[in-house]
């Protein structure tokens, strides 16, 4: 990263922090952020390199859509599995709690009967 890119990155961090702490309005935040990013893109164009924007190669968009759909399906399946695991944990914890209560009730019943 060049010195200029580091400076812009630091300025963006400060700007984000100011916005997060509600020290500046959203519109002002967006305007300042846009200016910072534009200054960086202007500097990279003058230097003859483009590190801010990457071109997307042209080609078959169906492949990209299929990849995106596959990614979404994988995310959905992962979320379902997390839900199933947490459901199994709940069942295990409830079973354990009922076992402890049954043992306590049995102990109490034997203690009162003796």
Protein Blocks (a to p, Z undefined) as FASTA:
>chain_A
ZZklmmmmmmmmmmmmmmmnopacfklmmmmmmmmmmmmmmmmmmnopafkbccddeddf
klmmmmmmmmmmmmmmmmmmmmmmmmmmmmmmmmmmmmmmmmmmmmmmmmmmZZ
